[in-house]
Amino acid sequence: MPPVVETEEHTALRAAVAALGKRHGRNHAPDELWSETAKLGFLGVNLPEEHGGGGGGISELSIVLEELGAAGCPLLMMIVSPAICGTVIARFGTDTQKQEWLPGLADGSRLMAFGITEPDAGSNSHRLTTTARRDGNGTDWLLTGRKVFISGVDKADATLVVGRTEDARTGRLKPCLFIVPREAAGFEHRRIDMELHTTEYQFELTLDDVRLPADALVGDEDAGLLQLFAGLNPERVMTAAFAIGMGRYALSRAVEYARERTVWKEPIGAHQAIAHPLAQAHIDLELARLMMQKAAALYDAGDDTAAGEAANMAKYAAGEACVKAVDQAVHTLGGNGLTSEFGLASLITASRVARIAPVSREMILNYVSHQTLGLPKSY
């Protein structure tokens, strides 16, 4: 593949989104920012033009999220609604599903959540217990199960739920994707109290024989994993963008402080004990961005296999770089780093999300050791 460099269009997009983020800043009103991001065409930049999107890809959408994060106002639901759900529907949905959902996801008037994580399955997707079975009439589906840590369900018009159906030939369960409207009978959500303070809440979902029409199924019932990873690879790339943006924001606050804070006649940034760790944080963030750009480019080129490896590496690198950047930023400010005035303390918890979700750093190391290095599995 060609070397990863930004085009003039990407540079212009980055500048435009940075200007938008600067107008809203850390203390932004999330709904207003979401609406303006959509109005300017940034929210659906990855979705097909024929359905109201910008005709770009995950490369462009990751730029949008990164720059908003760098301005202190990331939109978590960008990872979920346009990146995961929008991508899956655009690639595998029926014409009716595309017409019903993609224009709204692109212009921000509709929102979709994504439900995969379950309380007992952890990172083992083969243990998902949410199941779908055909009703006696042979057309409707009945979906039953539980999900946890699902973002934005209270505001979403529907949730794209990962369930499992039985293969008629083998009897084995295979993953499938279903669009579940928020008001569907038997579909309930309960907010989970989190120490992480964000404008997007986390929920536990209960699905009790939720009846869905045949056209609630997205894509081919037998395509399972292919369709699932069509959403999970963009999720990893966008999580990397989220983490890189957050790290850049923390680093910029620390650099600004280190330039101005004077002790013993010199700004503290003149001392290598302060300057070098900040420089290292910058290097790590830039390296993570390069891997993120590679992953996005591979995905947009249609190379799902190579994109899977690169997306996992990008997510790992970005999560590590973000945690280190936030930690060093807080440390640079000392006591001020823990005050509300500087807005860094809340990032200590938030930065760890990129290490944990949507897949832990340990599972990524497992993936690389098995898939890339060819080492045997221990599980």
HUQUI-V462296 format. One record per backbone hydrogen bond with DSSP energy under -1.0 kcal/mol. CO is the residue of the C=O (numbers start at 1). NH is the residue of the N-H. If there is no record, write none. Layout:
CO_NH / CO_NH
//
This chain:
3_5 / 7_11 / 8_12 / 9_13 / 10_14 / 11_15 / 12_16 / 13_17 / 14_18 / 15_19 / 16_20 / 17_21 / 18_22 / 19_23 / 20_24 / 21_25 / 29_33 / 30_34 / 31_35 / 32_36 / 33_37 / 34_38 / 35_39 / 36_40 / 37_42 / 37_43 / 38_41 / 42_45 / 44_47 / 44_54 / 45_56 / 47_55 / 48_51 / 48_53 / 49_52 / 57_61 / 58_62 / 59_63 / 60_64 / 61_65 / 62_66 / 63_67 / 64_68 / 65_69 / 66_70 / 67_71 / 68_73 / 69_72 / 75_78 / 76_79 / 77_81 / 78_83 / 79_84 / 80_85 / 81_86 / 84_88 / 85_89 / 86_90 / 87_91 / 88_92 / 89_93 / 94_98 / 95_99 / 96_100 / 97_101 / 98_102 / 101_105 / 102_106 / 103_107 / 104_110 / 111_157 / 111_158 / 113_160 / 115_162 / 117_148 / 118_122 / 121_124 / 123_125 / 124_127 / 125_128 / 130_164 / 131_144 / 133_142 / 135_138 / 140_135 / 141_212 / 142_133 / 143_210 / 144_131 / 145_207 / 147_205 / 150_203 / 152_156 / 157_182 / 158_113 / 159_180 / 160_115 / 161_178 / 163_176 / 164_132 / 165_174 / 167_171 / 172_167 / 174_165 / 176_163 / 177_218 / 178_161 / 180_159 / 181_184 / 184_187 / 186_208 / 188_206 / 190_204 / 201_152 / 202_192 / 203_150 / 204_190 / 205_147 / 206_188 / 207_145 / 210_143 / 212_141 / 213_216 / 214_217 / 216_179 / 220_223 / 223_226 / 224_228 / 225_229 / 228_231 / 228_232 / 229_233 / 231_235 / 232_236 / 233_237 / 234_238 / 235_239 / 236_240 / 237_241 / 238_242 / 239_243 / 240_244 / 241_245 / 242_246 / 243_247 / 244_248 / 245_249 / 246_250 / 247_251 / 248_252 / 249_253 / 250_254 / 251_255 / 252_256 / 253_257 / 254_258 / 255_259 / 256_260 / 257_261 / 258_269 / 261_268 / 263_266 / 266_263 / 267_270 / 268_271 / 271_274 / 271_275 / 272_276 / 274_278 / 275_279 / 276_280 / 277_281 / 278_282 / 279_283 / 280_284 / 281_285 / 282_286 / 283_287 / 284_288 / 285_289 / 286_290 / 287_291 / 288_292 / 289_293 / 290_294 / 291_295 / 292_296 / 293_297 / 294_298 / 295_299 / 296_300 / 297_301 / 298_303 / 299_302 / 302_304 / 303_307 / 304_308 / 305_309 / 306_310 / 307_311 / 308_312 / 309_313 / 310_314 / 311_315 / 312_316 / 313_317 / 314_318 / 315_319 / 316_320 / 317_321 / 318_322 / 319_323 / 320_324 / 321_325 / 322_326 / 323_327 / 324_328 / 325_329 / 326_330 / 327_331 / 328_332 / 329_333 / 333_336 / 334_337 / 335_338 / 336_339 / 344_347 / 345_348 / 346_350 / 347_351 / 350_353 / 352_356 / 353_357 / 355_361 / 360_364 / 361_365 / 362_366 / 363_367 / 364_368 / 365_369 / 366_370 / 367_371 / 368_372 / 368_373 / 369_375
//
